């Protein structure tokens, strides 16, 4: 069946082209590099300090919102928390954002589980 398909010259050329294309794509992988591009010093001269602060706060809010959404918070919860942040709180969060947890530290949950187990055992007269 395959020999019948490859008898057509168009099919042979197409298959040959695809083989060469994919062989070249895998043999010569693209090298991608990322680098920071320095901006000229005069680029920020025309902007007011308030505008720069607003842009910086917006970028910080996006970064915090992205991290909070990865922890499982909804968009409305994120907006509510971001709207209540002061400048000092925002700086504090940004300095320790990698160690933030979605809620609680686990000790309270463990304590509640222990109390529940105690009451269940007490109710079944095991203690």
N, C-alpha and C positions, 0 to 999 in steps of 0.2 A: 504494500500500500504506500509506503514512504517513497519507494522508487518511482511509483506512478506520479506522485506529487512533485518530485524533484525533476521530472522530465521537462517541465515548462521552463523556458529561459528566464521569464520574469520571476518565477519562484526561486530559481537558483541564484539570481542576482540579489534578490531580497534577503534570502537566507545568508548568503555570503556577506552582504553588507552588515547585517545584524551581528553575525559572528565576529567580524572585524571591529565593529563598534563596541561590543561588550568586552572583547578581549583588550582593546585599547583602554576602555574605561577602568577595567580592573588592573591592568598592567601599569598604568600611569595615573595614580590617584591624584586628585587635586590637593594641593597644599594650601591650607587656609591659615592666615595669621591675623591676629587682632592686635592693634596698637592704639594708644591714645594719641590724638592729634592735638598738638599744642595750639592754643588760640593766641592771636596777637593781643598784646596788653591793651591796645586801644579799643578793643571790641566792646568792653564793658563801660567805657568812659561815658557814653551817652545815656546810660541807664541810671535811673535814680536808685538810691539805696533801698527805698521802699519796694520798688519793682523787683530788685534782686532778692530781697527777703521774701517776697510773695512767691517768686518762682522756686526758691529754695524750700520754702514750707510746703509748696505743692508737690515737689519731688519727694520730700521726706514723707508726706502723707501717702503718696502712692506706694512707696517702699514699705511703710508700715502696714498699709491695707493689704498689699500682696502677701506679706508674711502672716497676717492675721487670717486671711482667707485660706492659706495653706494649712492653718491650724483648725479649720472647720467652722469659723464664724460666718454668719450670713452677712450680706451686704448692708442691711439695715443696722445690724449690731456694730459693724465696723464704722459706719458713718456716725452713729451715735457716740461711739467712744472717741473718734477723731475730733468731733466737734467740741468735746468737753476738755480736750488737752490744752494745757498751758505751754508756753515756750520751754519752761524748765522740765516739764514732764515729757515733752517730745524729745528733748535732748537726752534725758535719762533713758527713755525707751530705745532710742537709736544706739546708745552706748552699750546696751545689754540685750539687743534684740535677738541674738542667737540663743540666749538661754531662756527666752520667754516660753511659757506653757499656755495652753488654751484656757485652763482654769484650775485653780487649786494646786496643791503640791503633793497630793496623794496621801498625806498623813491623815487628813480629815476623813477621807474615804475609807482608809484602813481602820480607823477608830470606829466609824459607823458600822462597818462590817463586823468588827469584834463585838460591839454592843448587841447587834442583831443576833449573832450566834449565841451569845450569852443568854439572851431572853428566850430564844427558841429552845435551847437546852434546859433552861429553867422551867419553861412551860411543859415540856415533855418529861419532867422529873428525872432528867439524866444528871442533874447537879444537886 
